[in-house]
Structure formats: C-alpha cells, structure tokens
Amino acid sequence: MNKQQRIKKNTEFQRVFKKGKSFANRQFIVYLLKGEQQEEFRLGLSVSKKVGNAVARNRVKRYIRQAFLELKDDLLPNADYIIIARPQAANLDFHESKKSLEHVLKIARALPKK
C-alpha cells in the first residue's frame, strides 16, 4: 500500500466514524464512507491491545493489508475504509482472515457478490 492509500490522521478517522456506515461480523468491524473525490480507496486500521501482544496485532494488520491488496480490483475505488479487528481475529490464519473480510465487505456492498 502506498501512502496515498492510508488513513493516518485522527481527524480523518473521526470523519469516517461520524459520516460513514458500519458493518460487522465476529472478527472485523468495517466503517465505509463512499463518495470521496479520490481515485483510489484509502484504508485505516485499528487493532486494540485486547487482540493480543504486539506480534499478534502486527500479524493481523499484515493480513488485512494483504487481503485488501488482493481485493483492490473489486473494491469501490472512491471510498474510505476503516477496519477494526476484534479479539477473535487473532486466532485466524491469512485465508480465514481474507474470507471473513470478504464476508463483511459483501454485507457493506463494497464487493460484488459472486
């Protein structure tokens, strides 16, 4: 992910939380804000200390970033996504994480149903 595809600032997070919509399953919560004037999607990650130690949190973040890289052609291009990982996400491997993210993104209508 390049720097234009990241949400880092607190004000940007708060804007997505307030104006966007949330969708969830057991492992992830997705906040989605559509209709921005940008050519690529942007991604913000939040992984709490409840998920595990630093190694587990970084692994979850790597899995989420990789899943978004693999799904980038199917995602809505002009949207902001914030992913919040729940503690159950620490127990998943990459394929389970990707499948869970696909599920919640289909609920949010950010991915076309196949």
C-alpha positions in Angstrom: 0.0 0.0 0.0 1.3 3.4 -0.9 1.0 6.5 1.3 -2.0 7.8 -0.6 -4.0 4.7 0.3 -3.6 5.1 4.1 -5.7 6.9 6.6 -3.4 8.0 9.5 -4.8 11.3 11.0 -7.2 11.3 13.8 -9.4 13.8 12.1 -9.8 11.6 9.0 -10.7 8.6 11.3 -13.3 10.7 13.1 -14.8 11.9 9.8 -15.3 8.3 8.6 -16.7 7.2 12.0 -19.2 10.1 12.1 -20.3 10.2 8.4 -19.7 6.6 7.3 -21.7 3.4 7.9 -20.5 0.4 9.9 -20.8 -3.2 9.1 -19.6 -6.1 11.3 -19.1 -9.8 11.7 -17.4 -11.7 14.6 -13.9 -10.8 13.6 -14.0 -7.4 12.0 -15.9 -4.1 12.0 -15.8 -2.1 8.8 -16.6 1.6 8.6 -17.2 2.7 5.0 -17.5 6.2 3.7 -18.4 6.4 0.0 -18.3 9.3 -2.5 -15.0 10.9 -1.8 -13.2 12.8 -4.6 -10.2 10.4 -4.8 -9.1 7.9 -7.5 -8.1 5.1 -5.1 -9.6 3.7 -1.9 -8.0 4.5 1.4 -7.5 2.2 4.4 -7.3 2.8 8.1 -6.5 0.0 10.6 -7.3 -0.2 14.3 -6.1 -3.2 16.3 -6.6 -2.9 20.0 -4.4 -4.4 22.7 -7.3 -6.7 23.5 -6.4 -8.6 20.3 -3.0 -9.8 21.8 0.6 -8.9 22.1 2.5 -6.7 19.5 3.3 -9.8 17.4 -0.3 -10.8 17.1 -1.5 -7.3 16.4 1.1 -6.8 13.7 0.2 -10.1 12.1 -3.5 -9.2 12.0 -2.6 -5.8 10.3 -0.4 -7.6 7.8 -3.2 -10.0 6.9 -5.7 -7.2 6.5 -3.4 -5.1 4.3 -2.6 -8.2 2.1 -6.3 -9.1 1.8 -7.0 -5.5 0.6 -4.2 -5.7 -1.9 -5.6 -8.9 -3.4 -9.2 -7.5 -3.4 -8.3 -4.0 -4.7 -9.6 -4.5 -8.2 -13.0 -5.5 -6.9 -13.4 -2.8 -4.2 -15.2 0.5 -4.6 -12.4 2.8 -5.8 -13.6 6.1 -4.3 -14.2 5.1 -0.7 -12.6 5.2 2.7 -12.4 2.0 4.8 -11.6 1.7 8.4 -11.1 -1.9 9.7 -11.3 -2.6 13.4 -10.1 -6.0 14.4 -11.9 -7.8 17.2 -10.1 -10.2 19.6 -11.3 -13.2 17.6 -9.2 -12.0 14.6 -6.0 -13.1 16.3 -7.0 -16.8 16.0 -7.3 -16.7 12.2 -4.8 -17.5 9.6 -4.5 -15.5 6.4 -7.1 -17.3 4.4 -9.6 -17.3 7.1 -9.0 -13.5 7.7 -9.4 -12.8 4.0 -12.6 -14.9 3.9 -14.0 -13.0 6.9 -13.1 -9.6 5.4 -14.7 -10.6 2.1 -17.9 -11.6 4.0 -18.2 -8.2 5.8 -17.3 -6.3 2.7 -20.1 -8.1 0.8 -22.5 -7.1 3.6 -21.4 -3.5 3.2 -21.9 -3.8 -0.6 -18.3 -2.8 -1.2 -17.6 -6.1 -3.0 -19.8 -7.6 -5.7 -21.4 -10.9 -4.8 -20.0 -13.8 -6.9 
